[in-house]
Amino acid sequence: MKNLFFCAAQLLLASLCSISLWAGDVEFPGSVPILLSNQSVRKDIGLTKSQCVRLDHLRANYKSDARSVTAKAPANENERKASNEVIRQLNAKYNASALAILTPEQRQRLDQVGHQTLGGVMLFIPRIQQKLQLSKGQIADLENLRRGGEVFANQVNRDFEAGKIDLQERLASLRQWRINQTGKLMRVLTREQKEALRLMQGKPLTPA
């Protein structure tokens, strides 16, 4: 289970990208090809060998494209925003390609796995907000939390680029953010919505 949550942290970072990846009409937060590289996830949702080969190819291309963008540290905030937008578009492109490989049943199970590994971050997805029948006020509260997280992540990234923290400290800071953020996100929901979200998790993920 520890390996699973480490995979989830890597998913959220999406090759060390910013939280701005989750802004807008996202289909799934983070990188689907990276999540689907986890052996526990592959076994649980029943990927075939052919699907795994196709997903491995997608993941390799995604990581290569993402590294080409993140290799150069942004010189200023405008360059950072531009870089984040390029990564967001890459994420959307590769996520759509990965999701297209799955059957409808596998896609449904992937959502359940996402709820188990990502917790409250799934609330950033508009279709999940619709399922839970969130009010405009609740959606606004979630957006404020997302933007606050984006500011925090950008500061962590700046500290890393300036040499103030190393890679492990960067990862640890963002993992801790995810843990803290989940609690804040869940407090936006009513008791009934929390129960509905819990039911969306389905059966516990089976370790490989």
Protein Blocks (a to p, Z undefined) as FASTA:
>chain_A
ZZmmmmmmmmmnnnoiafklmgcjdfbgcjfklmmmpmklmmmnopafklmmmmmmmmmm
mmmmmmmmmmpccfbfklmmmmmmmmmmmmmmmmmmmmmmpcfklmmmmmmmmmmmnmmm
lmmpmklmmmnopafklmmmmmmmmmmmmmmmmmmmmmmmnopacfklmmmmmmmmmmmm
mmmmmmmpcfklmmmmmmmnopadddZZ
